[in-house]
Amino acid sequence: MNSILFTNPQIKKIFYSQLFFFMILSLLLIFFENAIYSFNKNFYLLCFILIATIGISHGALDHIKGKFILKKTFPKKSLLLFYMFYILFALLVLFSWIKFSFLSLIIFFIISSFHFGQEDVSFFMRKHSVLDNLFYFMRGLIIISSSFYFNQEETQSFIKILIVENADSLIIKINWFYCFWVNVIILFLFVFFYFFKKKINWECFLIMNLEILFILIIFYFLPLFLAFTLYFCFMHSTKHILSLSYELNNKNINLGLKKFAVSSLPLTIITFAIALLMLVYLKNEFSIDKSIIKITFVGLASLTLPHIILDEIYDKYKQ
């Protein structure tokens, strides 16, 4: 067992504290759900700020990974070339979304499912097989299938905001009842299978099931955007931040976290400023909540593709 969770007592302690915080926060928000609905626009803005800071920050060290990959071939221009390629890929996704928004949304769903699942699960299991790829996809897909199953009307309205052409009917016509339950059953079967095959221990087994359960709970009880923000910022991003902090200092995770905070701050501030400027621009044409939805999900789509490509190349270079 060479899971990140068990490599260092410090990282284990911090992870459990973060998991406890996530569960308590989720239960408190569920308890005060009516108050949240009363301040609809305020909670949209708060979610936007959280995603644009805590959520986005887990990719704010991509420039360090890019520099590491390119420094041998281009020692003097590695950082410049990284930013050029990264921004180019992001603009390519943005252009595709404007021209082919329906197709881009489908691709975003597929890529995000695999990405969410891989980064969430790799925290518990480090030795990957071909079968694991299906598990990653199913683990990430639960975010999308839960959205459609528990919040169908809200999810459909989000799609209508995000898609330029009138082609959302195909997604809406999918029977998400069967998709959701097939997703859930396969996901739990995978976790039990890995436990009996001793790929994960009892502790990881319990945590993984608990995380899936809480994902289902928040998407059932909370507004869609709030549920996604909780997952993205306080489950998905925090794991990646811990992993990066461990890479920065595997002997003292607290020093690693401090180094991460300092290193990620510049790009996080720049990204947040750009998102804020886009919000100011879009709110002249759309309502504040629609502007936030557009910026959040189209922005995440634009950043996810270069982030995933970079991670895959970086993992191969490390080996």
C-alpha positions as CSV (number, residue, x, y, z in Angstrom):
1,M,0.0,0.0,0.0
2,N,1.7,3.2,-1.1
3,S,-1.3,5.5,-1.0
4,I,-0.5,9.2,-0.3
5,L,-2.9,9.0,2.7
6,F,-0.6,6.6,4.5
7,T,2.8,7.9,3.5
8,N,2.9,10.5,6.2
9,P,1.1,10.9,9.6
10,Q,0.8,14.6,9.1
11,I,-1.0,14.3,5.8
12,K,-3.3,11.8,7.3
13,K,-4.2,14.0,10.2
14,I,-4.8,17.0,7.9
15,F,-6.9,14.9,5.5
16,Y,-9.1,13.7,8.3
17,S,-9.5,17.2,9.7
18,Q,-10.5,18.4,6.1
19,L,-12.9,15.5,5.7
20,F,-14.6,16.3,9.0
21,F,-14.8,20.0,8.1
22,F,-16.4,19.0,4.7
23,M,-19.0,16.8,6.4
24,I,-19.9,19.3,9.1
25,L,-20.2,22.1,6.7
26,S,-22.4,20.0,4.4
27,L,-24.7,19.1,7.2
28,L,-24.9,22.7,8.4
29,L,-25.8,24.0,4.9
30,I,-28.4,21.3,4.6
31,F,-29.9,22.3,8.0
32,F,-30.0,26.0,6.9
33,E,-31.2,25.3,3.4
34,N,-34.2,27.6,3.6
35,A,-32.0,30.5,4.6
36,I,-29.7,29.8,1.6
37,Y,-32.7,30.0,-0.8
38,S,-33.7,33.3,0.7
39,F,-30.4,34.8,-0.3
40,N,-30.1,33.2,-3.7
41,K,-27.9,35.8,-5.5
42,N,-25.6,36.1,-2.4
43,F,-24.9,32.3,-2.3
44,Y,-24.2,32.3,-6.1
45,L,-21.6,35.1,-5.6
46,L,-20.1,33.3,-2.6
47,C,-19.8,30.0,-4.6
48,F,-18.2,31.9,-7.4
49,I,-15.6,33.4,-5.1
50,L,-14.8,30.0,-3.5
51,I,-14.4,28.3,-6.9
52,A,-12.3,31.1,-8.3
53,T,-10.0,31.0,-5.3
54,I,-9.9,27.7,-3.4
55,G,-11.1,25.6,-6.3
56,I,-8.9,27.1,-9.0
57,S,-5.8,27.3,-6.7
58,H,-5.2,23.5,-7.0
59,G,-4.0,24.1,-10.5
60,A,-2.0,27.2,-9.7
61,L,1.3,25.3,-9.7
62,D,0.9,24.1,-13.3
63,H,3.6,26.6,-14.3
64,I,6.1,24.8,-12.1
65,K,5.2,21.5,-13.7
66,G,5.4,23.0,-17.1
67,K,8.8,24.5,-16.3
68,F,10.0,21.1,-15.0
69,I,9.0,19.4,-18.3
70,L,10.5,22.0,-20.7
71,K,13.6,23.1,-18.8
72,K,15.9,20.4,-20.3
73,T,15.0,21.2,-23.9
74,F,14.4,24.9,-23.5
75,P,16.3,26.0,-20.3
76,K,15.9,29.7,-20.9
77,K,12.4,29.9,-22.4
78,S,10.7,27.0,-20.6
79,L,8.3,29.3,-18.6
80,L,7.4,31.4,-21.6
81,L,6.7,28.4,-23.8
82,F,4.6,26.9,-21.0
83,Y,2.4,29.9,-20.8
84,M,2.1,30.1,-24.5
85,F,0.9,26.5,-24.9
86,Y,-1.3,26.6,-21.8
87,I,-3.1,29.8,-22.9
88,L,-3.4,28.4,-26.5
89,F,-5.1,25.3,-25.3
90,A,-7.4,27.3,-23.0
91,L,-8.4,29.6,-25.9
92,L,-8.9,26.6,-28.2
93,V,-11.5,25.2,-25.7
94,L,-13.1,28.6,-25.4
95,F,-13.4,28.9,-29.1
96,S,-14.8,25.4,-29.4
97,W,-17.4,26.2,-26.8
98,I,-18.5,29.3,-28.7
99,K,-18.7,27.5,-32.0
100,F,-19.7,24.0,-30.9
101,S,-21.1,24.4,-27.5
102,F,-23.2,21.2,-27.4
103,L,-20.2,19.0,-28.5
104,S,-17.9,20.9,-26.1
105,L,-20.3,20.2,-23.2
106,I,-20.4,16.5,-23.9
107,I,-16.6,16.3,-24.1
108,F,-16.4,18.4,-20.9
109,F,-18.7,15.9,-19.1
110,I,-16.5,13.0,-20.2
111,I,-13.1,14.6,-19.5
112,S,-14.3,16.0,-16.1
113,S,-15.7,12.6,-15.0
114,F,-12.4,10.9,-15.6
115,H,-10.4,13.8,-14.1
116,F,-12.5,14.2,-11.0
117,G,-12.4,10.4,-10.4
118,Q,-8.7,10.0,-11.0
119,E,-7.6,12.8,-8.8
120,D,-10.0,11.9,-6.0
121,V,-9.2,8.2,-6.0
122,S,-5.5,8.3,-6.6
123,F,-5.2,9.9,-3.2
124,F,-6.1,6.4,-1.8
125,M,-4.5,4.0,-4.3
126,R,-1.3,4.7,-6.2
127,K,-0.8,1.5,-8.3
128,H,-3.0,1.9,-11.4
129,S,-4.3,-0.7,-13.8
130,V,-6.4,-0.5,-16.9
131,L,-9.5,-1.4,-14.9
132,D,-8.9,1.5,-12.6
133,N,-9.6,3.9,-15.5
134,L,-13.3,2.7,-15.6
135,F,-13.4,3.2,-11.8
136,Y,-12.1,6.7,-12.1
137,F,-14.7,7.5,-14.8
138,M,-17.6,6.1,-12.7
139,R,-16.3,7.9,-9.6
140,G,-16.3,11.3,-11.4
141,L,-19.5,10.6,-13.3
142,I,-21.4,10.5,-10.0
143,I,-21.2,14.3,-9.9
144,I,-22.9,14.6,-13.3
145,S,-25.5,11.8,-12.8
146,S,-26.4,13.1,-9.4
147,S,-26.9,16.6,-10.8
148,F,-29.4,15.3,-13.4
149,Y,-31.1,12.8,-11.1
150,F,-31.6,15.0,-8.0
151,N,-31.7,18.4,-9.6
152,Q,-33.1,17.8,-13.1
153,E,-34.9,21.1,-13.6
154,E,-31.9,23.1,-12.3
155,T,-29.4,21.2,-14.3
156,Q,-31.5,21.6,-17.5
157,S,-31.6,25.4,-16.9
158,F,-27.8,25.4,-16.4
159,I,-27.4,23.6,-19.8
160,K,-29.7,26.1,-21.5
161,I,-27.5,28.9,-20.1
162,L,-24.2,27.2,-21.2
163,I,-25.2,26.0,-24.7
164,V,-25.3,28.6,-27.4
165,E,-27.1,26.5,-30.0
166,N,-30.5,25.0,-29.3
167,A,-29.3,21.4,-28.9
168,D,-29.8,20.6,-25.3
169,S,-32.8,18.3,-26.0
170,L,-30.6,15.2,-26.4
171,I,-29.1,15.5,-23.0
172,I,-32.4,16.2,-21.4
173,K,-34.1,13.2,-23.1
174,I,-31.5,10.8,-21.6
175,N,-33.1,8.6,-18.9
176,W,-31.0,9.8,-16.0
177,F,-32.9,7.5,-13.5
178,Y,-31.2,4.5,-15.0
179,C,-27.9,6.3,-15.6
180,F,-27.7,7.3,-12.0
181,W,-28.5,4.0,-10.4
182,V,-26.3,2.1,-12.8
183,N,-23.5,4.5,-11.9
184,V,-24.1,4.1,-8.2
185,I,-24.3,0.3,-8.3
186,I,-21.1,0.0,-10.4
187,L,-19.3,2.5,-8.2
188,F,-20.0,0.6,-5.0
189,L,-19.2,-2.7,-6.6
190,F,-15.8,-1.4,-7.6
191,V,-15.1,-0.2,-4.0
192,F,-16.1,-3.6,-2.6
193,F,-14.1,-5.4,-5.3
194,Y,-10.9,-3.4,-4.5
195,F,-11.4,-4.1,-0.8
196,F,-11.7,-7.8,-1.2
197,K,-8.8,-7.9,-3.6
198,K,-6.8,-6.0,-0.9
199,K,-6.0,-3.1,-3.2
200,I,-7.4,-0.8,-0.5
201,N,-7.5,-1.4,3.2
202,W,-10.5,-1.1,5.5
203,E,-9.8,2.5,6.3
204,C,-9.7,3.6,2.6
205,F,-12.8,1.4,2.0
206,L,-14.8,3.3,4.7
207,I,-13.6,6.7,3.5
208,M,-14.3,6.1,-0.1
209,N,-17.8,4.9,0.7
210,L,-18.4,7.8,3.0
211,E,-17.3,10.3,0.4
212,I,-19.7,8.8,-2.2
213,L,-22.5,8.9,0.4
214,F,-21.9,12.6,1.2
215,I,-21.7,13.5,-2.5
216,L,-25.2,11.9,-2.9
217,I,-26.4,13.7,0.2
218,I,-25.3,17.2,-0.8
219,F,-26.6,16.9,-4.4
220,Y,-29.9,15.6,-3.0
221,F,-30.5,18.3,-0.4
222,L,-28.7,21.4,-1.6
223,P,-29.1,23.7,-4.7
224,L,-27.0,22.4,-7.6
225,F,-24.4,25.2,-7.7
226,L,-23.8,25.0,-3.9
227,A,-23.5,21.2,-4.0
228,F,-21.0,21.4,-6.8
229,T,-19.0,24.2,-5.0
230,L,-18.8,22.1,-1.8
231,Y,-17.5,19.1,-3.7
232,F,-15.1,21.0,-6.0
233,C,-13.6,23.2,-3.3
234,F,-13.6,21.0,-0.2
235,M,-13.2,17.5,-1.5
236,H,-11.6,17.5,-5.0
237,S,-9.4,20.6,-4.7
238,T,-8.2,20.0,-1.1
239,K,-7.0,16.5,-2.0
240,H,-4.9,17.8,-4.9
241,I,-3.6,20.7,-2.7
242,L,-2.4,18.1,-0.1
243,S,-0.8,16.0,-2.8
244,L,1.0,19.0,-4.3
245,S,2.1,20.1,-0.8
246,Y,3.5,16.6,-0.2
247,E,5.5,16.8,-3.4
248,L,6.9,20.2,-2.3
249,N,8.0,18.9,1.1
250,N,7.4,15.2,1.8
251,K,9.0,15.4,5.2
252,N,7.0,18.3,6.7
253,I,3.5,18.7,5.1
254,N,2.9,21.9,7.0
255,L,5.9,23.5,5.4
256,G,4.7,22.1,2.1
257,L,1.3,23.7,2.5
258,K,3.0,27.1,3.3
259,K,5.1,26.7,0.2
260,F,2.1,25.8,-1.9
261,A,0.2,28.9,-0.6
262,V,3.0,31.2,-1.5
263,S,3.7,29.6,-4.9
264,S,0.1,29.4,-5.9
265,L,-1.0,32.9,-4.8
266,P,0.2,34.9,-7.9
267,L,-1.7,32.8,-10.5
268,T,-4.7,32.4,-8.2
269,I,-5.0,36.2,-7.9
270,I,-4.6,36.7,-11.6
271,T,-7.2,34.0,-12.4
272,F,-9.6,35.5,-9.8
273,A,-9.1,39.0,-11.3
274,I,-9.8,37.8,-14.8
275,A,-13.0,36.0,-13.6
276,L,-14.1,39.1,-11.8
277,L,-13.6,41.3,-14.9
278,M,-15.6,38.8,-17.0
279,L,-18.4,38.9,-14.4
280,V,-18.5,42.7,-14.6
281,Y,-18.6,42.5,-18.4
282,L,-21.3,39.8,-18.7
283,K,-23.6,41.2,-16.1
284,N,-24.5,44.0,-18.5
285,E,-26.0,41.4,-20.8
286,F,-27.1,38.6,-18.4
287,S,-28.3,38.4,-14.8
288,I,-25.7,37.9,-12.1
289,D,-26.5,34.2,-11.6
290,K,-26.4,33.4,-15.3
291,S,-23.1,35.3,-15.7
292,I,-21.6,33.3,-12.8
293,I,-22.8,30.0,-14.3
294,K,-21.3,30.9,-17.7
295,I,-17.9,32.0,-16.3
296,T,-17.6,29.2,-13.8
297,F,-18.3,26.2,-16.1
298,V,-16.9,27.5,-19.4
299,G,-13.9,28.8,-17.5
300,L,-13.4,25.4,-15.8
301,A,-13.7,23.7,-19.2
302,S,-11.1,26.0,-20.6
303,L,-8.6,25.3,-17.8
304,T,-9.4,21.6,-17.3
305,L,-8.0,20.4,-20.7
306,P,-4.5,22.0,-20.4
307,H,-4.4,21.0,-16.7
308,I,-5.1,17.3,-17.5
309,I,-2.7,17.2,-20.4
310,L,0.0,18.8,-18.3
311,D,-0.6,16.3,-15.4
312,E,-0.4,13.3,-17.7
313,I,2.9,14.5,-19.2
314,Y,4.3,15.5,-15.8
315,D,3.6,12.1,-14.3
316,K,5.5,10.4,-17.1
317,Y,8.4,12.8,-16.8
318,K,8.6,12.1,-13.0
319,Q,8.9,8.4,-13.7
